[in-house]
Amino acid sequence: MQEAEIAAARAYVRLLAATRAALSDPAEAPLYMPLLSSPIEEADEALRSAGLAGNEGRLFALVRKLQPSLTGSGH
């Protein structure tokens, strides 16, 4: 796994965590949605830099290597 690919997978994982936090309370979600713009931009840039934009299969394979629990295959 290349460093740029690792960075992209990690940025995606951070985006997932931020999204889950922002949406955890539906009543409060509209207040927190603007806070997702930075993690979205970070993930987009990391995906482009790693050549993974539009290659979700490769990205998800990398994420599974870094965070197997996100896919239900880990503990």
Sequence and secondary structure as in RCSB ss.txt:
>XXXX:A:sequence
MQEAEIAAARAYVRLLAATRAALSDPAEAPLYMPLLSSPIEEADEALRSAGLAGNEGRLFALVRKLQPSLTGSGH
>XXXX:A:secstr
  HHHHHHHHHHHHHHHHHHHHHSSTTTHHHHGGGGHHHHHHHHHHHHHTT TT HHHHHHHHHHH GGGGTS  
